[in-house]
Amino acid sequence: MPAGLSDFVRTQFDNRHVKFTMVSAIAVATSQSLLFAFQHLGMTPSVANVLAVTIGCIPSYTGNRYWVWGKRGKNHFWREVMPFWAIALVGLVLSTLLVSVVSHWTDKPIFINLTNLVAFGSLWVFKYIALDKLLFNVAEKELSAA
């Protein structure tokens, strides 16, 4: 790879927003796959959505904490875990409500999955700002002050 292109790629992978996007893509792929599979296993769209979103939050939290924001050591329950899950809960509630509404019109998994994507896509920018400015940044400042 030419030096200029290599430097560009390395710089992009060092950018927090690119890393956040990549972690989000993994979490979305996980939750979308599970949502589709759960519906095909006979679960109602709302139950499938709750399970898929909950499981999809695991790679989202770990990827964001360790890779995007570079946090190490013990997870702080009140400063990191609870705020992250509170943000995730907003997405879960919004997506489940929308999935429930759409499932009254159609039971086709593709429309249920698209509804879930719309709900989380609308919260994506807010989530980045909240994680960056409120959640992991506060803990980072406290650690550097100590």
N, C-alpha and C positions, 0 to 999 in steps of 0.2 A: 504494500500500500504506500503511495507517495507520502512524503513527510507532511505536507500541508493537509492532506485528507486525514491522515492518522492523527494529527494534532486536533483537527476539527472534531473527529469522532470522540477522542479522549475528553475533550472539553465538554462536549454535549453530555457524555456519561457522568461528568462531574457536576452538571447542573441539577439542582434539586428538583426543578419542575419536570425535567425529562425523566428522572428516576421515579418521581411521583406518578407520572403518566404510565410508566412501565409497570409499576406495582398495581396501579389501578386496572391496567389491562389484564393482568394475571387474576386479580380478584373478580373482575367482571367475567372473564372466561370461566372461572371456577363456578361462580354463582349462576351464570347463564346455563352452563352444562348441567349443573345439578337441578336447576329449575325445570329444564326440559326433561331430564331423566325422571324426576319425581312425578311429573305430570303423566308420563307414560307408564309409570308404575301404579297409576290410579289415584294418586293424591289429588285433592281439590287444589285449584290454583292458589288459593290463599295460604293453605298449609304448606304447599310446595314452595311458595315464595318465602315464607317465614324461615323454613329450614335452609333453603339455598342461600338466602342473605346472611343468616347467622353463621353458616359454615364459611361463606365467602369472606367474612370479616376477619377470619383467622390469618390468612395470608396477607390481607390488607394491613392489619395491625403490625404483624411481625416485619413485613417488608418495609413499611413506613418507619417504624421505630429504629430498626437496625441498619437498614441500607440507605434510606432517603435522608433521615436526620442523624444517622451515625451514633445513635445512643447506645451505650454499653452499660453493663451492670444491672442491678436490680430494677425491676419495673416499679415505678411509684404509683400506687393504686389511685390516690386522689388527684394527682397531677397529670397522669398519663392514661391509665386504664379507664377510669370512670368517664373522663371527658371524651375519649375516643368512642366508647360504647354509647355515650349519650348522643354523639353526632351520628353514629351508625343507627341508633334507634329512630332518629328522625327519618333517615332514609328507609328504614324497615317499615315504619308506620305509613309514610307517604306511598311507598311502592305497594304495600299490601292493600291500602285503600283503593289505589288506582287499579290494581289487579282484580280486586273484588268487583269493582264497577264494570270493568271490561269483561270479566267472566260471566256477567249477566247477559251480555250480548253475544258472546262467542266462547266456545270452549277449545278453540284451536290454539295449541301451544305457541305457535309463532307470534300470535297477537299478545298473548300473556307475556312472553319474553320481551317483546318490543315495549310493552307497557312498563315492565321493570326497568329496562334500559333508559326510557324517557325519565322516569322518576329519579334514577341515580345520576343521569347526565345533568339534570337540572341542579343537583346539589354538589356536583363535582368541584366547581370553582370555589364555592363557599367552603367546602371541606378542606381544600388545599390551604386557603387563607387561615382557617381556624387552626389547622394542625401546625402551620408554620409560625403564625404570630402568637397564638394563645397556648397551645399545648406543649410542643416540644421546645419552642424558643424560650418559654418561661423557665422550664427545667434546665435548659442549657445555660441561661444567665445565672441561675442560682448555683450551679456547679462551678462556673468560672469565678464567681464571687467568693466561693469557699476555698 
